Amino acid sequence: MPTPLARAVAALVLAGVLVVPLAAQGQTQPPSPAQSSTVRPVGTVKAISGNTIIVTTEAGSDVRVLVQESTRMLRIAPGQKDLKDAAPMQFEDLQVGDRMIVRGSLGADAKSVLASSLLVMKKADIQERQQQEREDWQKRGVGGLVQAIDAGSGTITLSTSASGANKTLTVRVPPGTIVRRYAPGSVRFEDAKPGTLEQIKAGDQLCARGSRSPDGTEITAQEIVSGSFRNVAGTVVSVSPDEDTIRIADLLSKKPVTVKITGIPSSRSCLPCWRSA
């Protein structure tokens, strides 16, 4: 999922801030239309070999990025809003796991990019920023079940169980609030996708991060993330390790339910403020 920083920097790239002419490279014929097409893939460094970088894009596809002597490389920090503090970076400092925004020309095979400029966010910087955000979610986040939503006024009524008591909280979602929705089949915060208020329904689980009112009954959200999760309680009937499934008898419906185990995420990967609700 693109981060706010990636979208902001991508806008700068689209505006031509980082346009760097390609070297002639001894060409005697004009480049073909495919070669002259400008592309801007965004993704994570998967592998580095020689002057070739394999980047896995947001869509999950791999792109071969060819780095030349004239390619301009800049290191930017997560959360950086412009390029005034961007620092020149050497190719040797690039590592697997770094995030990258590429600008360049599409190769004749339509799968490679001859890079004119690279914006790089180091993996270590991203991890540090994520840790800071997790801590902020714990400090300024609230979580609960959605009771009602008014997309027209941008408000969500949330039922929380803070301090062991059921309370009602109004979440205000002004323009500019980051809205995310958990991906189908995943409870990982990192897998959440950009969403809309219209996707949120009564009964959904929702976390909001922002500034609370003095009386604690409202929060003006800087970011919200929501998902529809089913809670099942029952008696184990059978376990199939080969299929990673557990079959249980639902205590409420009295019907059998098959639970598919797709992995046990860490507490840092799940709803970011659920335990602080």
BAFI-3210 file (N, C-alpha, C; in Angstrom, 3 decimals, decimal comma, padded with zeros to 6 digits):
// residues 277
n [1|2|3|4|5|6|7|8|9|10|11|12|13|14|15|16|17|18|19|20|21|22|23|24|25|26|27|28|29|30|31|32|33|34|35|36|37|38|39|40|41|42|43|44|45|46|47|48|49|50|51|52|53|54|55|56|57|58|59|60|61|62|63|64|65|66|67|68|69|70|71|72|73|74|75|76|77|78|79|80|81|82|83|84|85|86|87|88|89|90|91|92|93|94|95|96|97|98|99|100|101|102|103|104|105|106|107|108|109|110|111|112|113|114|115|116|117|118|119|120|121|122|123|124|125|126|127|128|129|130|131|132|133|134|135|136|137|138|139|140|141|142|143|144|145|146|147|148|149|150|151|152|153|154|155|156|157|158|159|160|161|162|163|164|165|166|167|168|169|170|171|172|173|174|175|176|177|178|179|180|181|182|183|184|185|186|187|188|189|190|191|192|193|194|195|196|197|198|199|200|201|202|203|204|205|206|207|208|209|210|211|212|213|214|215|216|217|218|219|220|221|222|223|224|225|226|227|228|229|230|231|232|233|234|235|236|237|238|239|240|241|242|243|244|245|246|247|248|249|250|251|252|253|254|255|256|257|258|259|260|261|262|263|264|265|266|267|268|269|270|271|272|273|274|275|276|277]
n.u [000,839|000,621|002,323|001,524|003,765|004,954|002,972|003,062|005,674|005,626|003,929|005,573|007,439|005,839|005,367|007,685|009,932|012,224|013,348|015,775|017,900|018,537|021,622|023,234|024,297|025,563|023,704|022,584|020,264|016,911|015,139|012,828|009,189|008,402|010,721|011,031|008,959|007,971|008,130|007,103|007,644|006,898|008,137|009,578|012,966|014,054|016,170|019,662|021,934|024,919|024,541|021,853|018,623|016,110|012,847|010,032|006,800|003,930|001,771|002,658|004,195|007,368|009,966|012,632|015,200|017,443|020,449|022,348|025,372|024,613|022,373|020,476|020,579|018,771|018,448|015,724|013,838|011,402|008,257|009,167|008,380|009,138|011,789|013,926|015,631|016,679|019,277|022,225|022,950|024,871|025,189|026,218|025,276|022,729|020,248|018,693|015,247|014,956|012,890|011,649|011,281|011,059|012,143|012,105|012,874|010,835|011,821|012,459|011,408|009,269|009,355|011,497|013,264|015,038|016,756|016,488|016,345|016,319|014,475|015,039|014,054|015,425|015,437|015,895|015,266|012,564|011,575|012,135|010,468|007,973|007,900|007,751|005,246|003,611|003,878|002,690|000,100|-000,657|-000,628|-002,315|-004,466|-007,707|-010,031|-012,748|-016,130|-018,066|-020,946|-022,623|-022,551|-022,032|-021,526|-021,922|-021,647|-019,231|-018,739|-018,331|-019,844|-018,673|-018,402|-016,780|-014,635|-013,139|-011,149|-012,573|-015,259|-018,223|-018,396|-019,467|-018,158|-017,446|-016,140|-014,561|-014,077|-012,265|-011,642|-008,765|-008,018|-006,417|-007,686|-008,060|-008,548|-008,806|-007,254|-008,881|-008,917|-006,722|-005,229|-003,249|-001,790|-000,056|-000,948|-003,222|-005,391|-005,900|-008,967|-012,515|-015,043|-017,514|-017,206|-017,222|-019,117|-021,834|-020,982|-018,455|-014,976|-012,939|-010,187|-008,905|-006,717|-005,699|-006,544|-007,953|-010,984|-011,314|-013,104|-013,024|-014,926|-014,938|-012,978|-010,782|-009,897|-006,741|-005,951|-007,595|-008,444|-010,165|-012,097|-013,883|-014,470|-014,956|-015,926|-015,599|-016,700|-016,278|-016,397|-013,698|-013,742|-012,273|-008,886|-006,852|-003,769|-002,328|-003,865|-004,015|-006,265|-008,971|-011,729|-014,678|-017,425|-019,772|-020,726|-022,897|-024,481|-024,658|-023,703|-021,327|-018,089|-015,424|-012,161|-009,615|-006,158|-003,912|-001,525|000,053|-000,128|002,026|001,469|002,021|001,299|-001,406|-004,673|-003,822|-004,400|-006,015|-005,782|-005,643|-008,093]
n.v [-001,171|002,272|004,728|007,888|009,507|008,377|008,932|011,724|012,296|011,065|012,791|014,990|013,956|013,510|016,106|016,800|017,399|015,931|015,541|014,258|014,473|011,781|010,242|010,354|007,921|007,007|006,655|006,373|006,314|007,530|006,893|004,156|004,336|002,783|002,717|005,393|005,995|007,375|006,156|005,504|003,560|002,297|000,773|-002,015|-002,888|-005,889|-007,458|-007,083|-006,844|-006,362|-003,554|-003,672|-003,535|-005,300|-004,560|-004,921|-004,115|-002,179|-003,582|-006,141|-007,160|-007,745|-005,509|-004,736|-002,596|-000,565|000,846|003,668|005,592|008,260|008,277|009,733|009,582|009,883|010,108|009,926|010,765|008,906|010,446|012,859|015,856|017,273|017,760|019,237|018,591|016,263|013,876|013,252|009,971|006,978|004,272|001,953|001,977|001,100|-001,263|-004,506|-004,478|-001,775|001,057|002,436|004,970|005,176|006,859|006,827|005,492|003,288|000,046|-001,822|-004,345|-003,906|-004,518|-003,657|-000,827|002,000|003,846|007,257|008,731|008,065|007,795|007,081|005,357|004,261|000,962|000,639|003,193|003,280|001,245|002,333|004,585|003,297|002,059|004,299|005,239|003,118|003,363|005,849|005,251|003,730|005,672|007,787|006,571|005,072|002,386|000,319|-000,907|-000,177|001,699|003,440|005,338|008,367|009,386|011,734|013,873|013,182|011,667|009,130|006,852|005,249|002,340|001,688|-000,076|001,071|001,168|-000,876|-000,269|000,163|002,578|005,388|006,896|009,656|009,804|012,067|012,747|014,614|016,349|015,119|013,232|010,120|007,241|003,846|000,400|-002,898|-005,577|-008,232|-011,335|-010,798|-009,632|-007,935|-004,858|-003,663|-004,579|-003,223|-001,349|001,698|003,291|004,126|006,145|005,186|002,457|001,531|-000,146|-000,619|-002,501|-003,139|-003,389|-000,781|001,438|004,546|007,297|010,245|013,566|014,000|015,295|017,597|016,458|013,852|012,591|012,796|012,372|013,777|012,570|011,693|009,536|006,561|003,110|000,288|-002,772|-005,797|-008,302|-011,640|-013,096|-016,162|-018,587|-021,759|-025,383|-027,519|-029,798|-031,285|-031,500|-030,626|-030,872|-031,079|-029,649|-027,260|-026,505|-026,089|-027,622|-026,611|-026,573|-024,200|-022,261|-020,555|-020,719|-023,426|-024,836|-026,489|-025,085|-024,286|-023,396|-021,699|-021,682|-019,211|-018,300|-016,848|-013,658|-011,144|-009,119|-006,559|-006,414|-006,463|-004,947|-001,677|-000,230|-001,674|-002,910|-000,755|000,285]
n.w [000,000|-000,923|000,938|002,672|002,297|000,011|-001,872|-001,842|-002,669|-005,116|-006,425|-006,665|-008,392|-010,606|-011,225|-012,397|-010,962|-010,634|-013,134|-015,165|-017,813|-020,071|-020,848|-024,036|-024,760|-027,038|-029,071|-032,345|-033,693|-033,408|-030,337|-029,961|-029,738|-027,507|-025,996|-025,363|-023,693|-020,700|-017,426|-014,014|-011,782|-008,483|-005,589|-003,737|-003,152|-004,378|-005,301|-006,141|-008,729|-010,190|-012,184|-012,129|-010,763|-009,137|-008,674|-006,691|-007,331|-006,093|-007,009|-007,007|-009,064|-010,719|-011,632|-013,775|-013,126|-014,682|-013,943|-014,788|-015,426|-015,404|-013,855|-011,322|-007,831|-004,877|-001,374|000,753|003,675|005,537|005,789|004,936|003,306|001,071|-001,356|-000,471|001,596|000,758|000,274|-001,642|-002,881|-002,937|-005,239|-004,137|-001,566|-001,599|-000,607|-000,283|000,381|000,702|-000,053|-003,128|-005,584|-008,949|-011,854|-015,311|-018,605|-020,454|-021,332|-024,409|-024,048|-022,469|-019,795|-018,407|-017,019|-017,905|-015,801|-014,939|-012,644|-009,106|-006,166|-002,877|000,015|002,915|004,277|007,038|007,974|007,387|009,041|011,541|011,476|011,307|013,804|015,458|014,657|015,487|018,248|018,556|017,793|019,981|021,963|021,061|019,931|019,402|019,659|018,514|018,059|015,215|015,462|014,079|011,015|009,346|006,385|005,022|006,862|007,803|010,150|012,642|014,781|017,542|019,504|022,423|024,759|026,760|029,689|030,786|030,737|028,841|026,341|024,344|021,485|019,407|016,233|014,306|010,921|009,129|005,944|004,286|006,110|006,537|005,205|005,627|004,694|005,849|004,130|002,317|003,984|005,589|008,598|008,976|009,612|007,847|005,418|004,824|002,688|000,744|001,519|001,731|003,363|002,775|002,632|005,207|007,629|009,966|012,819|012,026|012,918|014,106|014,142|015,228|014,917|016,444|017,609|020,755|022,230|025,036|026,924|026,211|024,618|021,902|018,938|016,666|013,723|012,435|011,059|010,045|010,310|009,193|009,424|008,639|010,720|011,769|014,777|016,353|018,617|020,029|020,251|019,728|017,112|015,237|013,994|011,287|010,429|008,006|006,211|007,435|008,979|011,314|012,691|014,171|016,522|016,451|019,185|019,270|016,857|016,690|014,586|012,397|011,874|009,772|010,337|008,807|009,038|008,509|009,372|012,222|013,132|014,501|017,461|016,757|014,160|013,893|014,463|015,174|017,518|019,077|021,599|023,196|023,317]
ca.u [000,000|001,463|002,246|001,340|005,010|005,153|002,073|003,516|006,880|005,227|003,379|006,706|008,032|004,931|005,507|008,933|010,983|013,443|013,640|017,201|018,036|019,344|022,807|023,011|024,678|026,057|022,615|022,625|018,899|015,972|014,587|011,495|008,174|008,407|011,896|010,945|007,844|008,417|007,385|007,473|007,272|007,166|008,143|010,618|014,108|014,028|017,502|020,607|022,978|025,601|023,838|020,432|017,844|014,784|011,919|008,680|005,893|002,777|000,865|003,242|004,995|008,780|010,454|014,088|015,619|018,834|021,076|023,467|026,227|023,918|021,211|020,577|020,027|018,565|017,895|014,732|013,400|009,956|007,611|009,701|007,340|009,691|013,132|014,973|016,585|017,129|020,740|022,752|023,189|025,672|024,565|026,726|024,554|021,406|020,117|017,413|014,279|014,767|011,770|012,203|010,468|011,917|011,722|012,963|012,277|010,461|012,636|011,760|010,695|008,144|009,496|012,659|013,253|016,335|016,480|017,111|016,441|015,817|014,246|015,189|013,838|016,136|014,631|016,056|014,518|011,144|011,258|012,138|009,254|006,845|007,892|007,238|003,812|002,957|003,833|001,717|-001,215|-000,946|-000,831|-003,409|-005,424|-008,853|-010,575|-014,030|-017,068|-018,831|-022,377|-023,284|-021,656|-022,668|-020,485|-022,173|-021,056|-017,897|-018,662|-018,538|-020,134|-017,891|-018,609|-015,494|-014,654|-011,995|-011,153|-013,507|-016,645|-018,677|-018,602|-019,703|-017,197|-017,654|-014,912|-014,736|-013,161|-012,213|-010,901|-007,328|-007,792|-006,032|-008,681|-007,588|-009,436|-008,034|-007,368|-009,586|-008,085|-005,525|-005,403|-002,000|-001,933|000,748|-001,655|-004,417|-005,419|-006,678|-010,394|-013,447|-016,008|-018,657|-016,934|-017,363|-020,476|-022,097|-020,472|-017,035|-013,985|-012,285|-009,224|-008,685|-005,596|-005,855|-006,602|-009,200|-011,569|-010,991|-013,938|-012,772|-016,067|-014,730|-011,614|-010,624|-008,978|-005,675|-005,909|-008,470|-008,342|-011,322|-012,212|-015,011|-013,907|-015,922|-015,449|-016,277|-016,346|-016,876|-015,676|-012,917|-014,221|-011,156|-007,762|-006,193|-002,493|-001,911|-004,646|-003,994|-007,642|-009,567|-013,178|-015,264|-018,877|-020,084|-021,585|-024,115|-025,316|-024,670|-023,325|-019,873|-017,354|-014,038|-011,263|-008,378|-005,026|-003,028|-000,352|-000,259|000,585|002,442|000,543|002,339|000,774|-002,869|-005,252|-002,739|-004,741|-007,125|-005,605|-005,749|-009,467]
ca.v [000,000|003,455|005,567|009,298|010,048|007,919|009,670|013,100|012,343|010,721|014,002|015,819|013,355|013,783|017,507|016,950|017,931|015,151|015,211|014,263|013,965|010,584|010,425|009,912|006,506|006,628|006,309|006,994|006,327|007,968|005,761|003,731|004,842|002,028|003,100|006,779|006,132|007,629|005,404|005,853|002,473|002,456|-000,542|-002,411|-003,555|-007,335|-008,012|-006,189|-007,586|-005,427|-002,275|-003,987|-003,655|-005,883|-003,864|-005,466|-002,967|-002,288|-004,578|-007,458|-007,557|-007,374|-004,637|-004,615|-001,200|-000,488|002,074|004,114|006,561|009,534|008,155|010,519|008,881|010,720|009,439|010,741|010,184|008,722|011,624|014,056|016,412|017,796|017,250|020,197|017,951|014,986|013,795|012,365|008,616|006,140|003,003|000,920|002,044|000,540|-002,596|-005,205|-004,019|-000,328|001,482|003,200|005,555|005,205|007,590|006,431|005,145|001,898|-000,696|-002,420|-005,539|-003,431|-005,036|-003,026|000,631|002,661|004,858|008,576|009,171|007,154|008,302|005,888|005,366|003,117|000,023|000,931|004,421|002,936|000,477|003,264|005,389|002,435|001,882|005,550|005,294|002,156|003,956|006,937|004,614|003,338|006,869|008,646|005,775|004,452|001,321|-000,195|-001,379|000,893|001,662|004,163|006,163|009,393|009,798|013,114|014,789|012,716|011,240|007,717|006,574|004,069|001,773|001,233|-000,683|001,634|001,056|-001,911|000,195|000,469|004,001|005,801|007,914|010,187|009,974|013,042|012,438|015,794|016,144|014,902|012,069|008,893|006,190|002,556|-000,749|-004,130|-006,399|-009,499|-012,456|-010,360|-008,726|-007,193|-003,425|-003,323|-004,994|-002,397|-000,606|002,940|003,023|005,252|006,065|004,397|001,029|001,205|-000,519|-000,903|-003,797|-003,243|-002,952|000,424|002,172|005,923|007,979|011,682|014,426|013,852|016,480|017,625|015,549|012,490|011,991|012,925|012,361|014,237|011,546|011,905|008,296|005,505|001,832|-000,502|-004,087|-006,612|-009,560|-012,500|-013,774|-017,436|-019,348|-023,080|-026,568|-028,137|-031,103|-031,997|-030,677|-031,178|-030,155|-031,048|-028,638|-026,052|-026,162|-026,570|-027,695|-026,394|-026,456|-022,847|-022,306|-019,778|-021,259|-024,878|-025,391|-026,655|-024,014|-024,639|-022,252|-021,848|-021,012|-018,644|-017,742|-016,097|-012,390|-010,561|-008,089|-005,308|-006,450|-006,449|-003,629|-001,000|000,361|-002,445|-003,184|000,493|000,755]
ca.w [000,000|-000,928|002,111|002,336|001,780|-001,369|-002,760|-001,945|-003,492|-006,480|-007,027|-007,052|-009,581|-011,710|-011,576|-013,134|-010,106|-010,750|-014,523|-015,467|-019,189|-020,258|-021,673|-025,415|-024,812|-028,349|-029,962|-033,667|-034,179|-032,374|-029,595|-030,346|-028,817|-026,254|-025,227|-024,936|-022,771|-019,340|-016,420|-012,644|-010,864|-007,054|-004,960|-002,790|-003,779|-004,157|-005,569|-006,814|-009,429|-011,077|-012,232|-012,295|-009,534|-009,287|-007,777|-006,613|-007,268|-005,210|-007,586|-006,835|-010,218|-010,653|-012,695|-013,857|-013,210|-015,133|-013,460|-015,619|-014,749|-015,284|-012,978|-010,092|-006,683|-003,708|-000,191|001,438|004,935|005,652|006,334|004,304|002,454|-000,177|-001,644|-000,118|002,506|000,189|000,208|-002,693|-002,394|-003,803|-005,598|-003,231|-000,298|-001,813|-000,024|-000,423|001,375|000,578|-000,891|-004,241|-006,647|-010,130|-013,049|-016,415|-019,895|-020,577|-022,289|-025,545|-023,601|-021,652|-018,444|-017,785|-017,009|-017,888|-014,783|-014,969|-011,250|-008,086|-004,816|-002,051|001,456|003,462|005,056|008,465|008,258|007,338|010,240|012,670|011,364|011,642|015,246|016,019|014,396|016,367|019,581|018,518|017,793|021,353|022,770|020,592|019,184|020,051|018,827|018,955|017,053|014,583|015,702|012,999|010,222|008,521|005,444|004,620|007,843|008,133|011,544|012,928|016,181|017,895|020,829|022,946|026,093|027,480|031,155|031,191|030,682|027,490|026,111|022,966|021,062|018,061|015,455|013,237|009,818|008,253|004,687|004,486|006,964|005,835|005,425|005,140|004,891|005,887|002,933|002,548|004,400|006,300|009,731|009,084|009,377|006,675|004,210|004,632|001,436|000,794|001,543|001,781|004,447|002,311|002,838|006,617|007,973|011,376|013,220|011,693|013,897|013,591|014,962|014,792|015,585|016,283|018,798|021,488|022,856|026,470|027,714|025,769|023,918|020,463|018,441|015,284|013,236|011,460|010,288|010,513|009,603|009,583|008,820|009,067|011,195|012,436|015,971|016,525|019,814|019,919|020,716|018,657|016,693|014,612|013,543|010,097|010,263|006,603|005,511|008,264|009,314|012,553|012,584|015,482|016,616|016,900|020,359|019,060|015,785|016,822|013,294|012,246|011,209|009,456|010,500|008,050|009,681|007,483|010,037|013,434|013,062|015,774|017,942|016,081|012,807|013,891|014,678|015,871|018,807|019,617|023,011|023,954|023,214]
c.u [000,854|001,275|001,986|002,601|005,201|004,265|002,544|004,727|006,555|004,658|004,495|007,355|007,167|005,059|006,815|010,073|012,300|013,764|015,134|017,374|018,904|020,549|022,553|023,343|025,075|024,962|022,754|021,247|017,991|015,397|013,189|010,482|008,177|009,561|011,771|009,796|008,386|007,515|007,923|007,056|007,698|007,150|009,315|011,717|014,107|015,404|018,334|021,692|023,635|024,918|022,334|019,770|016,498|013,891|010,558|007,710|004,751|001,813|001,411|004,068|006,433|009,170|011,976|014,442|017,106|019,399|022,275|024,264|025,519|022,708|021,443|019,883|019,953|017,963|016,944|014,285|011,895|009,331|008,108|008,721|007,853|011,114|014,255|016,028|017,045|018,643|021,168|023,127|023,987|024,972|024,975|025,967|023,145|021,356|018,744|016,483|014,059|013,567|012,285|011,108|011,392|011,302|012,668|012,176|011,998|011,279|011,787|010,974|009,488|008,198|010,675|012,558|014,685|016,185|017,223|017,257|015,802|015,652|014,191|014,880|014,469|015,224|014,705|015,280|013,022|010,736|011,209|010,871|008,017|006,744|007,351|005,729|003,050|002,824|002,806|000,290|-001,606|-001,267|-002,099|-004,493|-006,568|-009,385|-011,889|-014,855|-017,893|-020,317|-023,146|-022,251|-022,481|-021,600|-020,670|-021,536|-019,656|-017,736|-018,976|-018,800|-019,529|-018,251|-017,289|-015,677|-013,462|-012,204|-012,200|-014,963|-017,008|-018,984|-018,864|-018,794|-017,532|-016,315|-015,213|-013,654|-013,140|-011,511|-009,407|-007,016|-007,424|-007,033|-008,156|-008,594|-008,591|-008,309|-008,111|-008,603|-006,834|-005,907|-004,124|-002,223|-001,196|000,036|-002,887|-004,279|-006,163|-008,169|-011,216|-014,393|-017,188|-018,455|-017,196|-018,839|-020,610|-021,661|-019,012|-016,184|-013,210|-011,325|-009,039|-007,547|-005,750|-005,904|-007,966|-009,670|-011,254|-011,825|-013,820|-013,896|-015,933|-013,248|-011,636|-009,511|-007,976|-005,600|-006,901|-008,221|-009,478|-011,303|-013,422|-014,487|-014,972|-015,270|-016,280|-015,766|-017,012|-015,985|-014,959|-013,430|-013,095|-010,111|-007,103|-004,900|-002,062|-002,635|-004,677|-005,405|-008,032|-011,078|-013,772|-016,787|-019,179|-021,082|-022,908|-025,035|-025,501|-024,311|-021,805|-019,261|-015,927|-013,188|-009,970|-007,279|-004,083|-001,768|-000,793|000,529|000,990|001,450|000,807|001,723|-000,733|-003,395|-004,344|-003,110|-005,802|-006,994|-005,681|-007,164|-010,152]
c.v [001,191|004,260|007,003|009,924|009,670|008,692|011,099|013,224|012,013|011,942|014,935|015,283|013,636|015,220|017,795|017,486|017,221|014,755|015,357|013,705|012,724|010,905|009,850|008,448|006,058|006,279|007,064|007,065|006,836|006,761|005,432|004,298|004,118|002,461|004,503|007,013|006,299|006,890|005,754|004,736|002,781|001,074|-000,754|-003,176|-005,026|-007,957|-006,971|-007,049|-006,656|-004,083|-002,464|-004,177|-004,290|-005,246|-004,549|-004,319|-003,222|-003,363|-005,994|-007,951|-007,059|-006,554|-004,589|-003,146|-001,168|000,873|002,410|005,184|007,882|009,478|008,920|009,772|009,823|009,889|010,395|010,008|009,975|009,938|012,918|014,564|016,988|017,283|018,193|019,591|016,589|015,007|012,886|011,006|007,830|004,801|001,899|000,892|001,463|-000,892|-003,186|-004,760|-002,525|-000,039|002,444|003,735|005,784|006,107|007,202|006,087|003,651|001,221|-001,323|-003,657|-005,206|-003,943|-004,418|-001,513|001,130|003,896|006,161|009,136|008,144|007,913|007,096|006,197|004,103|002,278|000,331|002,182|004,150|002,192|001,375|004,116|004,556|002,209|003,131|005,660|004,315|002,718|005,081|006,393|004,234|004,546|007,630|007,892|005,269|003,377|000,828|-000,688|-000,207|000,681|002,314|005,004|007,125|009,944|011,251|014,124|014,376|012,333|009,753|007,577|005,230|003,631|001,189|000,609|-000,202|001,534|000,065|-001,504|000,524|001,959|004,248|006,975|008,362|010,414|010,939|012,824|013,625|015,471|016,034|013,746|010,851|007,809|004,904|001,466|-002,011|-004,972|-007,684|-010,605|-012,064|-009,444|-007,915|-005,726|-003,015|-003,667|-004,141|-001,539|000,724|002,635|004,291|005,067|005,184|002,892|000,590|000,962|-000,727|-002,328|-004,007|-002,872|-001,784|000,982|003,559|006,517|009,469|012,409|014,292|015,188|016,440|016,655|014,101|011,836|012,059|012,808|012,830|013,403|012,077|010,704|007,315|004,251|000,959|-001,855|-004,807|-007,986|-010,346|-013,180|-015,035|-018,110|-020,706|-024,165|-027,209|-029,544|-031,932|-030,992|-031,378|-030,412|-030,034|-029,951|-027,310|-025,576|-026,763|-026,541|-027,599|-026,368|-025,096|-022,903|-021,581|-020,411|-022,770|-025,581|-025,539|-025,496|-024,481|-023,378|-022,553|-021,031|-020,517|-018,055|-016,942|-014,799|-011,918|-009,488|-006,762|-005,248|-006,266|-005,025|-002,833|-000,445|-000,447|-002,643|-001,911|001,013|000,725]
c.w [000,000|000,329|001,701|001,765|000,323|-002,317|-002,942|-002,846|-004,936|-007,189|-007,468|-008,314|-010,799|-012,182|-012,290|-012,306|-010,349|-012,181|-014,759|-016,863|-019,227|-021,132|-023,058|-025,584|-026,218|-029,326|-031,281|-034,288|-033,069|-031,652|-030,084|-029,375|-027,490|-025,373|-024,678|-023,973|-021,357|-018,364|-015,042|-011,682|-009,426|-006,416|-004,029|-003,516|-003,374|-004,332|-006,298|-007,440|-010,436|-011,024|-012,424|-010,934|-009,879|-008,224|-007,848|-006,386|-006,293|-005,706|-007,471|-008,006|-010,058|-011,877|-012,628|-014,073|-013,550|-014,756|-014,337|-014,868|-014,515|-014,361|-011,685|-008,960|-005,492|-002,586|000,505|002,690|004,919|006,343|005,734|003,252|001,140|-000,316|-001,209|000,810|001,993|000,007|-000,939|-002,094|-003,415|-004,061|-004,627|-001,908|-000,401|-001,283|-000,330|000,708|001,357|-000,322|-001,949|-005,152|-007,827|-011,184|-014,172|-017,659|-019,951|-021,661|-023,379|-025,132|-022,730|-020,218|-017,699|-017,916|-016,973|-017,016|-015,038|-013,557|-010,330|-006,779|-003,896|-000,594|002,028|004,350|006,549|008,857|008,287|008,603|011,471|012,665|011,735|013,138|015,935|015,828|015,276|017,774|019,637|018,491|019,215|022,226|022,370|019,833|020,037|019,107|019,375|017,797|016,521|014,869|014,556|012,269|009,386|007,593|005,030|005,553|008,250|009,586|011,666|014,418|016,528|019,315|021,307|024,325|026,899|028,979|031,650|031,153|029,242|027,365|024,631|022,638|019,646|017,384|014,311|012,185|008,859|006,938|004,967|005,404|006,115|006,204|004,809|005,484|004,875|004,648|003,260|002,933|005,161|007,459|009,951|008,721|008,108|005,364|003,916|003,386|001,617|000,697|001,567|002,962|004,058|002,509|004,266|006,946|009,479|011,692|012,877|012,897|013,299|014,621|014,372|015,598|015,363|017,610|019,466|022,050|024,346|027,303|027,269|025,001|022,408|020,144|016,991|014,668|012,226|010,520|010,888|009,679|010,112|008,881|009,370|009,426|011,953|013,630|016,189|017,792|019,716|020,463|019,533|018,390|016,093|014,166|012,370|009,846|008,807|005,822|006,264|008,591|010,660|012,365|013,988|015,383|017,228|018,052|020,141|018,031|015,872|015,513|013,206|011,465|010,979|009,503|009,754|008,720|008,591|008,090|011,237|013,411|014,448|016,177|017,248|014,699|012,754|014,053|015,597|017,239|019,533|021,129|023,855|023,963|024,580]
res [m|p|t|p|l|a|r|a|v|a|a|l|v|l|a|g|v|l|v|v|p|l|a|a|q|g|q|t|q|p|p|s|p|a|q|s|s|t|v|r|p|v|g|t|v|k|a|i|s|g|n|t|i|i|v|t|t|e|a|g|s|d|v|r|v|l|v|q|e|s|t|r|m|l|r|i|a|p|g|q|k|d|l|k|d|a|a|p|m|q|f|e|d|l|q|v|g|d|r|m|i|v|r|g|s|l|g|a|d|a|k|s|v|l|a|s|s|l|l|v|m|k|k|a|d|i|q|e|r|q|q|q|e|r|e|d|w|q|k|r|g|v|g|g|l|v|q|a|i|d|a|g|s|g|t|i|t|l|s|t|s|a|s|g|a|n|k|t|l|t|v|r|v|p|p|g|t|i|v|r|r|y|a|p|g|s|v|r|f|e|d|a|k|p|g|t|l|e|q|i|k|a|g|d|q|l|c|a|r|g|s|r|s|p|d|g|t|e|i|t|a|q|e|i|v|s|g|s|f|r|n|v|a|g|t|v|v|s|v|s|p|d|e|d|t|i|r|i|a|d|l|l|s|k|k|p|v|t|v|k|i|t|g|i|p|s|s|r|s|c|l|p|c|w|r|s|a]
***
